[in-house]
């Protein structure tokens, strides 16, 4: 599926389709902006704070989280995923609040046997409820080089992007009773862990521990976003917010074409079309225009 879509279609995928947000926070040093939270020395920051790695072995995985909380903005991170036979492993990169009614915006990379493509799993949780999965194959090998994975989170929508190409839009549908993550500040998290009970072919393919340790790499983190401290946002007094900056930056026509291209050729699961899962009817947000 992946190789058949290379070629001419790829030549049109150039440029950024979403205008940048107002710059209110910037991060680029892992020492300053993240804490290694578990896994002991399996998580490492090096190269002067410009590079971070997470590893997984038979004993433990590892993870990190941002020092800051964010409420709306754009988050970019470059990842190079576990190479070779990564079956059974999951590299998760996401935004999340805390508590039983938490909000969450997920990228999860499901490992696979050597030569088979990774599956990019996305999800959105609102008020503790998820079950909004969309899954994709990527149009490149994410283990050979670094690629940029971005989340644009605004009151009107959430946009998932890969190398500046939109792959998914989750629009605010509060008008029809669908909760939207807009009031709980979230931190950035990432982890590399063993999930061979479900990650690869529904758990049929187990982790090959002879290939351990498994390692993923991170660089070029950028937060063009509002930070949250106590009960106040760094954007609260920004005139640009009241002037309507947050009301703009919808996908333009080329962006919508790229989104359709990704969803036509690379989407392998969409909860909105899973009628077996929702025999009484798909969730209400699925009945609205996607973009």
N, C-alpha and C positions, 0 to 999 in steps of 0.2 A: 504493500500500500504506500509506504513512504517513498520508495525509489520511483514509483510511477508518477509522482507529482513533482519531481525535480525538473529543472529545465526552464522553459519559457516563463512559466508561472512565477518562478522565483525572481526573474529579472524585474518584475514590477513591484516587488516588495522592498521599496526604498523609502527613506524619510520617516520622520516622526509624525504620527497622525493626531496626536493629542498635544495641545499647547501646554507649556509648562505652567505650574502653579506659582503663586507668589512665593518668593524665597523667604522663609521664616526660620528654617533650621537646616544646617548642613553638617554632615558627618562623613569622615573619611579615615578615621584612625580607630582600629578595633580596640586598642588599649583604652582609649578615652570613652568609647561609645558602647562597649559590650562587656558583659561578664560571662566567663566560662562557668556554667552552673552545675554541671555534673559530668561524671566520666573520668575524673582524675586527670592524669596527663594525656588522655586520649584527645583532649581538645588543646590546641596550641595556637598562639598568636606569635607571629614572627615577621621578619622583613620590615622591622621598624614600625610595626602596627598596621602594615598595609595588607597583610595576608593572614588568613585564619584557616585552620583545618580541623575537621572532626573525624574521629576514627571509631570503628566498631570492631571488637574482637569477641571471642566466645564468652568473655566475662562480662563485658559492658559495652554500651554505646556511649555517646557523649552529646552535649548540647550547650547552647549559649542563649543569652537574652540581652536585649538592649537595656541600657541604664535609664533611658527616657521612655515616657509614655507619650503617645501621639493621639490626636483627635482630628482626623482629616489630613489629607496631603497625598504626596507621591513618595513611594518607597522603591528604591532600585537596589538590587544586589546582583553581582556576577557570581555564578557558581560553575564549578567544573565537577561533575558527578563521578561517583565510584566507577572505575574502569573495569573491563573484563567481566567475569561472571559475578554479577551483582544480585543474583536471584535471592529473594528473601529479605533484602535490605530495603529500608525506606529512608529517604532524605526528606525531611519536612522543613519547610520555610514558610512562616505564617505570621499574621498579626492576631493577637488574642487579648481579651480582657480576662478577668478572673471571676470565679464564683459559679453557682449552679445556673445562672441565667446569663452566662457570658456570651459575648459576640466573638466571631472568629472569621478570618479570611485566609484560606489555605491554598498553598502550593504543596503537593506531596509528589515525590518522584519515586515510582515503584520500580525496583531493580528487576533485571531479567537475565536470562542466560546470555552468554557471549554471542554477539551477532544479532540478537533480537533487540528491538527498540525498547527503550524505557517507556513507561506509561506516565504521563503527567496527569495527576488527579487534582481537581480543584473542588472547593466546597465553600459555602458561606453559612455560618451559624448566626442566628439572631435569637436573642433571649433564650439561649441554651439549646436551641433546636437547629439541627443541620439538615441532613438528608437532601441536599441540593447539589449532588455530585455531577460534574461533567469531566470526562476523561478524554485525553488526546494522545496521539503519537506526535513526536516532534519530527520536523523535516530536516534534522541534522543529528549528528552523533554528539550528545551532550557531555560525553566523557573525554573528547579529544581536545576541546578548547573551552575557555570561559564564555558563557552566554549570559545575557542580562534578563532577569525576571523581575517584573515591576507590578506594583499594585497602586492604582489611583483610587483613592477612597474619598468620596465627596458626599454631601448630603443628598445629591440627586442620583448617584450611581456608584458602583464599583466596577472598575475595568481591570482585567488581567491582561498583561502584555508580555510577550517573549521577544526579545531583541527589537523592541519598539512596535511590534506587530500585535494588535489586539486579538485575543483568542476568545474572550468571554466578557459579556456585560451583564451585571446584575443591577437592575434599575430599582429605584425606590418605588415600592408599590403600597405604601401605607394607605393610600386613598381607597384601596380595596381590601384593607385589613391585614396586610402582610407586614410584620415588623421589619424594620431596617436598622442596621447598626449605626447609630448617630449620637448616642449620649454616653457611651462607655469608652474611656480612653483605652488604647491597646498598646502593648509592647510588641517588639519584634522578637520572634523566637526561631531557633533552628535546632534540629536534632538529627542524628544518624543512629538508627536502631534496628534491631532484628524483629521482623514481622512475618516470619516464614509460615505462620499459620494462615495467612490470607493474602500476602502482598503479591505473590507471583503465581498466576494461574489458579487463583483461589486457594492457595496453600499447597497445591500439588507439587510444586518445585521448592525444595528446601534449601536453606543456606549451606553453601559448601565452605565449611570452616577451614579447609586446607588453603583457601585463598585469602584468609584473614591475615593482617588487619585490612579492612575496607576503609577507604579514606575519600572524603569530599573536601573541596577547597572553595574558599570565598575571598572575594576582593571587591574593591570599588563600591562600597556601600555609600548610598546617598539618600538623605531624607530631606525632601523639599516639602516640609510639612509643619503643622502646628503642634508644638509640644504642650504637654499638660503638666501643671504643677499645683498641687493642693486641690483647689477647686476652680482654677482659672486656666484659660488657654492663652498661649503666646500670641494668638491671632485676634484676641478679643478687642483690641484697640486698633487693629489695622484698618485703615480707611479703605484699602483695596477690597476687603471682604464686604464692607457695606456698599461699596461701589458696584458690586455684582460680579467680581471675579469668580466666585464659587458657582455662579449660575451658568457659566460658559464652559467651554472645553468639551463639548460633546464631540463624538466622532464626526469627522467630515466625510464627504462622499468616498474618497479613496480609502479612508479608514474602514468604512462600512463594507467596501468591496473586499478588503483584506480579511476582515472578520468573517465574511461569508465564505471566502476561500478556505480559511483554516477550518471552519466548521463543516464544510462540505467534504474536504479531503482527509482531514486528520482527526476529527471527533469520532471516538469509538463508543462513547456512552453519554447519554443525556437523560437525566431524571425526568425531564419534561415529556419525553416520548415513551417512558417505561409504563405502559398501561397495565402490565401484570402487577407491578408494584403498587399502582394506584387504581384499583379496579372501580372505585367510586368516582374517579375523575382526577385529573392531574391537579397539582397545586395551583391556586389562582394566579400567581405571578407568571405561570407558563402560558396563560391565555392572552397575555399582553404582548405587544410588539417588543422584540428583544433589543432593538436599537433604532 
